[in-house]
Amino acid sequence: MNDLTAGTPFDDEPGLPGFPAAPSATATAYRVLARKYRPRTFDDLIGQEAMVRTLSNAFETGRIPQAWMLTGVRGVGKTTTARILARGLNYQKPDGSGAPTIHMPELGVHCEAIMESRHVDVLEMDAASHTGIDDVRQIIDGIRYSPVSARYKVYIIDEVHMLSDKAFNAFLKTLEEPPPHAKFIFATTEIRKVPVTILSRCQRFDLRRIDSDKLVTHLGHICAAEGVTAEPEALAAIARAAEGSARDSLSLMDQAIAHGAGDVKAETVRDMLGLADRTRVIDLFEAVMRGDVPGAFESLRSQYDAGADPGVILSDLATFAHVVTRLKLIPEAAKDPALSEAERVRGLECAARLSVRTLSRAWQILLKGVPEVQSSNRPVAAAEMVIVRLAYAADLPTPDEALRALKDGSPVPGGSPGPRPSGGPATNGNIALATSQPRPMPRPQPAQPEPTMRLRRFEDVVAMAGEQREIVLKTALERDVRLVRFEEGSIEFSLAEGGSRTLANDLARALQQWTGQRWMVALSSDEGAPTLREQADNAERERKAGAANHPLVQAVLSKFPGAKIVNVVERAKDDGPGPDAETEILGEADALAAHEAEEDNDLE
């Protein structure tokens, strides 16, 4: 959890400025790099500039909170930052002057004891092994007493998320209103497991992963201080393997120095970490994107025989795909010192010939393929199948290309990969399509059957559904479809409230079956026209309103109180006299009375 950086070695060795000579046994004992080069001041921390700026302003203005919460992945400097913070709170010069500060150019009275975790007023507790309420109760009982010699009594609790619920609850009151002489510094890798009631009482700092270029520079400084020669590519490999953790990078550097007997080379680091040769990974990537499956198999097998893990090979392949994507979108990324010369030069070449869509598809396949290989009991076979999937997918059309081909009726592009020369011309910016051999002619497509019938209006479609006895579909078309656009072979509509989202697909399948022609049926965000049922209801209301205004109908309704119009049936005009519509009247009178009223008013 502690972490390091490019600072003065924190070691009690004779000859280091500011440190007294230590006993000979301590001076000769070996101290690992992660402890020897642990930061001692805020200036030594790398990659945490935002936190240092905030703390600097807080100390200068006197806005010092009662508690801090430090979170981040392992090895980014949480515990080390907590000790430096405790040192800054209690900084006091030998002459007795001093105040809380983050600028500590020289050792203070309490500095050495705090950094060595032996100061009586700076108490460190590992919450992973002290999880209960009794441990917290000891802190609460002791916090009332003033510090013995320092300015503040500081409590550093590491892995605070391991405390029990009762322990957290016991902390709440003390953490919110501690005595003026008490400060709390919490550190955790699992911030989500810390209760919100605790977080709200702390000032939170998220310590970032350290960038690879900063780690490479940091490792270079340490190699120079240790008198070790190291190849830049070896340092880049260690920085990548550390994944942003300074402590991990120094632990790997320790191992690499021992493995190479003081000479850190890229080849020895690859052997130590079980990594694949970056150049051979690039060869494999180019073979796959050309569709050269036999060549890709041979490259994979040779790396496996050399000791590389198949899962690591695919992971490195995905990493290079990401590198190529970055180089295509941000050419300035080629200046990244973490990249090797081969990655920089050949990555730019691949970026010039590959499309972003092809790279994105390759990334997705590799991202899903790595866990498959890692969990398989036959990792080489699983890796080969991922290679096959990637080689064939490199030649497939994108979804928009496939939809466009289906809409235009042209054959969908794509073919089977095979051995292809590496120097062929690229097509559409894709190495996977590069070949100097003529592409095989596409197979003749079967002729589309002539449409068996013509549907020129949406009403014809609804009528056809009725003729085909598709009652459910016919009802849905009448009730749920708000037509936006209708052309023969294409329908676009929006759905009424409660309509099924699968209606477009159901209608497209039915139309192709009925007409022998492919129809494009799509949902639209436009409002569309009223549904057929709404149109029918509106027309019915208009007919009833027109009939109700007829003098003869009004006379019948006035003669039979409570009667109402239930239906209006349109009929064709003839040469004889009479109205154009026949109106049905429902009332309390019986049929005979209605017939007499009809005769009296000359109604048919």
Backbone hydrogen bonds, N-H to C=O, Kabsch-Sander energy under -0.5 kcal/mol:
donor,donor_aa,acceptor,acceptor_aa,energy
5,T,37,Y,-1.5
6,A,44,D,-0.6
7,G,5,T,-1.6
10,F,36,K,-2.9
11,D,9,P,-1.4
13,E,11,D,-1.7
16,L,13,E,-1.4
19,F,16,L,-1.7
27,A,23,P,-2.1
28,T,24,S,-2.0
29,A,25,A,-1.1
35,R,32,V,-1.1
36,K,32,V,-2.8
37,Y,33,L,-2.5
38,R,35,R,-1.2
42,F,102,I,-0.6
44,D,41,T,-0.9
45,L,41,T,-0.6
45,L,42,F,-0.6
46,I,4,L,-0.6
52,V,48,Q,-2.0
53,R,49,E,-2.3
54,T,50,A,-2.0
55,L,51,M,-2.6
56,S,52,V,-2.4
57,N,53,R,-2.2
58,A,54,T,-2.2
59,F,55,L,-2.6
60,E,56,S,-2.2
61,T,57,N,-1.8
62,G,58,A,-0.7
62,G,59,F,-0.5
63,R,58,A,-1.7
64,I,62,G,-1.4
68,W,184,F,-2.0
69,M,203,Q,-2.6
70,L,186,F,-3.0
71,T,69,M,-0.5
71,T,205,F,-2.4
72,G,188,T,-1.1
76,V,73,V,-1.0
77,G,1,M,-0.8
78,K,1,M,-1.3
79,T,1,M,-0.7
81,T,77,G,-2.1
82,A,78,K,-2.1
83,R,79,T,-2.1
84,I,80,T,-2.4
85,L,81,T,-2.6
86,A,82,A,-2.2
87,R,83,R,-2.3
88,G,84,I,-2.5
89,L,85,L,-2.2
90,N,86,A,-1.5
91,Y,88,G,-1.0
93,K,97,S,-2.9
96,G,93,K,-2.3
101,T,88,G,-1.6
104,M,102,I,-0.8
109,V,92,Q,-3.1
112,E,108,G,-0.5
114,I,110,H,-2.2
115,M,111,C,-2.6
116,E,112,E,-1.4
117,S,114,I,-1.6
118,R,113,A,-2.7
119,H,113,A,-0.6
122,V,119,H,-0.8
123,L,121,D,-0.6
123,L,154,V,-2.5
124,E,122,V,-0.5
125,M,156,I,-2.8
127,A,125,M,-0.9
127,A,158,D,-2.4
129,S,126,D,-1.3
130,H,126,D,-1.0
136,V,132,G,-1.2
137,R,133,I,-2.3
138,Q,134,D,-1.6
139,I,135,D,-1.2
140,I,136,V,-2.4
141,D,137,R,-2.5
142,G,138,Q,-1.8
143,I,139,I,-1.4
145,Y,142,G,-1.0
153,K,181,H,-3.7
154,V,121,D,-2.1
154,V,152,Y,-0.7
155,Y,183,K,-2.6
156,I,123,L,-3.0
156,I,154,V,-0.6
157,I,155,Y,-0.6
157,I,185,I,-2.4
158,D,125,M,-2.4
158,D,156,I,-0.6
159,E,187,A,-0.7
160,V,187,A,-2.0
162,M,159,E,-1.9
163,L,160,V,-1.8
164,S,131,T,-2.3
168,F,164,S,-2.3
169,N,165,D,-2.4
170,A,166,K,-2.1
171,F,167,A,-1.1
171,F,168,F,-0.6
172,L,168,F,-0.9
172,L,169,N,-0.6
174,T,170,A,-0.5
175,L,171,F,-3.0
176,E,172,L,-1.9
177,E,173,K,-2.1
182,A,179,P,-1.9
183,K,153,K,-2.4
184,F,66,Q,-2.2
185,I,155,Y,-2.9
186,F,68,W,-2.9
187,A,157,I,-2.1
188,T,70,L,-2.1
193,K,190,E,-1.4
194,V,191,I,-1.3
198,I,195,P,-0.8
199,L,195,P,-2.0
200,S,196,V,-2.5
201,R,198,I,-1.3
202,C,199,L,-1.6
203,Q,67,A,-2.1
204,R,202,C,-0.6
205,F,69,M,-3.0
207,L,71,T,-3.1
207,L,205,F,-0.8
210,I,244,G,-2.4
215,L,211,D,-2.1
216,V,212,S,-2.7
217,T,213,D,-2.1
218,H,214,K,-2.5
219,L,215,L,-2.9
220,G,216,V,-2.1
221,H,217,T,-2.0
222,I,218,H,-2.0
223,C,219,L,-2.5
224,A,220,G,-2.0
225,A,221,H,-2.2
226,E,222,I,-2.2
227,G,223,C,-0.8
227,G,224,A,-0.5
228,V,223,C,-2.8
229,T,262,G,-1.0
231,E,264,V,-2.2
235,L,231,E,-2.1
236,A,232,P,-2.3
237,A,233,E,-2.0
238,I,234,A,-2.1
239,A,235,L,-2.4
240,R,236,A,-2.3
241,A,237,A,-2.2
242,A,238,I,-1.8
243,E,239,A,-0.8
243,E,240,R,-0.8
244,G,239,A,-0.7
245,S,242,A,-1.1
246,A,75,G,-1.4
246,A,244,G,-0.6
247,R,75,G,-1.3
249,S,245,S,-1.9
250,L,246,A,-2.1
251,S,247,R,-2.3
252,L,248,D,-2.5
253,M,249,S,-2.1
254,D,250,L,-2.5
255,Q,251,S,-2.0
256,A,252,L,-2.7
257,I,253,M,-2.6
258,A,254,D,-2.0
259,H,255,Q,-2.6
260,G,256,A,-2.5
261,A,258,A,-0.7
262,G,257,I,-2.9
263,D,260,G,-1.1
264,V,229,T,-2.6
264,V,262,G,-0.5
265,K,263,D,-0.8
269,V,265,K,-2.1
270,R,266,A,-2.4
271,D,267,E,-2.2
272,M,268,T,-2.4
273,L,269,V,-2.5
274,G,270,R,-1.2
275,L,270,R,-2.0
281,V,277,D,-2.2
282,I,278,R,-2.1
283,D,279,T,-2.0
284,L,280,R,-2.3
285,F,281,V,-2.4
286,E,282,I,-2.5
287,A,283,D,-2.2
288,V,284,L,-2.3
289,M,285,F,-2.4
290,R,286,E,-1.4
291,G,287,A,-0.6
291,G,288,V,-1.1
292,D,287,A,-2.5
293,V,291,G,-1.6
296,A,292,D,-2.2
297,F,293,V,-2.8
298,E,294,P,-2.2
299,S,295,G,-2.1
300,L,296,A,-2.5
301,R,297,F,-2.7
302,S,298,E,-2.2
303,Q,299,S,-1.9
304,Y,300,L,-2.1
305,D,301,R,-2.7
306,A,302,S,-1.3
307,G,304,Y,-1.5
308,A,303,Q,-2.3
309,D,274,G,-1.0
313,I,309,D,-2.3
314,L,310,P,-2.3
315,S,311,G,-2.2
316,D,312,V,-2.8
317,L,313,I,-2.1
318,A,314,L,-2.5
319,T,315,S,-2.2
320,F,316,D,-2.3
321,A,317,L,-2.1
322,H,318,A,-2.1
323,V,319,T,-2.3
324,V,320,F,-2.8
325,T,321,A,-2.0
326,R,322,H,-2.5
327,L,323,V,-2.5
328,K,324,V,-2.0
329,L,325,T,-2.2
330,I,326,R,-3.7
333,A,330,I,-2.3
334,A,331,P,-1.8
335,K,332,E,-1.9
336,D,333,A,-1.8
339,L,336,D,-1.7
344,R,340,S,-2.2
345,V,341,E,-2.6
346,R,342,A,-2.0
347,G,342,A,-0.6
347,G,343,E,-1.1
348,L,344,R,-1.4
349,E,345,V,-1.6
350,C,346,R,-2.4
351,A,347,G,-2.4
352,A,348,L,-1.6
353,R,349,E,-0.9
353,R,350,C,-0.7
354,L,350,C,-2.0
359,L,355,S,-2.1
360,S,356,V,-2.7
361,R,357,R,-2.1
362,A,358,T,-2.3
363,W,359,L,-2.3
364,Q,360,S,-2.1
365,I,361,R,-2.1
366,L,362,A,-2.4
367,L,363,W,-2.6
368,K,364,Q,-1.6
369,G,365,I,-1.7
370,V,366,L,-2.1
372,E,368,K,-0.9
373,V,369,G,-2.1
374,Q,370,V,-2.3
375,S,371,P,-1.9
376,S,372,E,-0.7
376,S,373,V,-0.6
382,A,378,R,-2.3
383,A,379,P,-2.5
384,E,380,V,-2.3
385,M,381,A,-2.0
386,V,382,A,-1.8
387,I,383,A,-2.1
388,V,384,E,-2.4
389,R,385,M,-2.3
390,L,386,V,-2.4
391,A,387,I,-2.7
392,Y,388,V,-2.4
393,A,389,R,-2.3
394,A,390,L,-1.5
395,D,392,Y,-1.2
396,L,393,A,-1.3
402,A,398,T,-2.5
403,L,399,P,-2.4
404,R,400,D,-2.2
405,A,401,E,-2.2
406,L,402,A,-2.3
407,K,403,L,-2.4
408,D,404,R,-2.4
409,G,405,A,-1.1
410,S,405,A,-1.3
424,G,421,P,-0.9
427,T,430,N,-1.0
430,N,427,T,-1.3
433,L,430,N,-1.4
434,A,431,I,-2.0
435,T,425,P,-1.0
452,T,515,T,-1.7
456,R,454,R,-0.6
461,V,457,R,-1.1
462,V,458,F,-1.9
463,A,459,E,-2.5
464,M,460,D,-2.4
465,A,461,V,-2.0
466,G,462,V,-1.7
467,E,463,A,-2.2
468,Q,464,M,-2.2
469,R,466,G,-1.3
470,E,465,A,-2.7
471,I,469,R,-1.4
474,K,470,E,-2.7
475,T,471,I,-2.6
476,A,472,V,-2.1
477,L,473,L,-2.4
478,E,474,K,-2.0
479,R,475,T,-2.3
480,D,476,A,-2.9
481,V,476,A,-0.5
481,V,477,L,-0.7
482,R,480,D,-0.6
482,R,494,S,-2.7
483,L,481,V,-0.7
484,V,492,E,-2.6
485,R,492,E,-2.4
487,E,490,S,-3.0
490,S,487,E,-2.7
491,I,520,M,-2.7
492,E,485,R,-2.7
493,F,522,A,-2.0
494,S,482,R,-2.4
496,A,480,D,-2.5
499,G,496,A,-2.2
503,L,500,S,-1.3
506,D,502,T,-2.5
507,L,503,L,-2.6
508,A,504,A,-2.3
509,R,505,N,-2.3
510,A,506,D,-2.1
511,L,507,L,-2.7
512,Q,508,A,-2.0
513,Q,509,R,-1.8
514,W,510,A,-2.4
515,T,511,L,-2.9
516,G,512,Q,-1.7
520,M,489,G,-2.5
521,V,519,W,-0.8
522,A,491,I,-2.1
524,S,493,F,-2.0
529,A,483,L,-2.8
533,R,478,E,-2.4
535,Q,531,T,-2.5
536,A,532,L,-2.5
537,D,533,R,-2.5
538,N,534,E,-2.3
539,A,535,Q,-2.4
540,E,536,A,-2.4
541,R,537,D,-2.2
542,E,538,N,-2.1
543,R,539,A,-2.4
544,K,540,E,-2.4
545,A,541,R,-2.5
546,G,542,E,-2.4
547,A,543,R,-2.8
548,A,544,K,-2.6
549,N,545,A,-1.0
550,H,547,A,-1.5
554,Q,550,H,-2.4
555,A,551,P,-2.0
556,V,552,L,-1.9
557,L,553,V,-2.6
558,S,554,Q,-2.0
559,K,555,A,-1.6
560,F,556,V,-1.7
563,A,560,F,-1.9
564,K,586,L,-2.5
566,V,584,E,-1.1
567,N,584,E,-0.7
569,V,582,E,-2.0
570,E,568,V,-0.6
571,R,580,D,-1.1
582,E,569,V,-1.8
583,T,581,A,-0.5
584,E,567,N,-1.8
586,L,564,K,-2.1
594,A,590,D,-2.1
595,H,591,A,-2.2
596,E,592,L,-2.6
597,A,593,A,-2.6
598,E,594,A,-1.9
599,E,595,H,-2.1
600,D,596,E,-2.7
601,N,597,A,-1.6
602,D,599,E,-1.4
603,L,598,E,-2.9
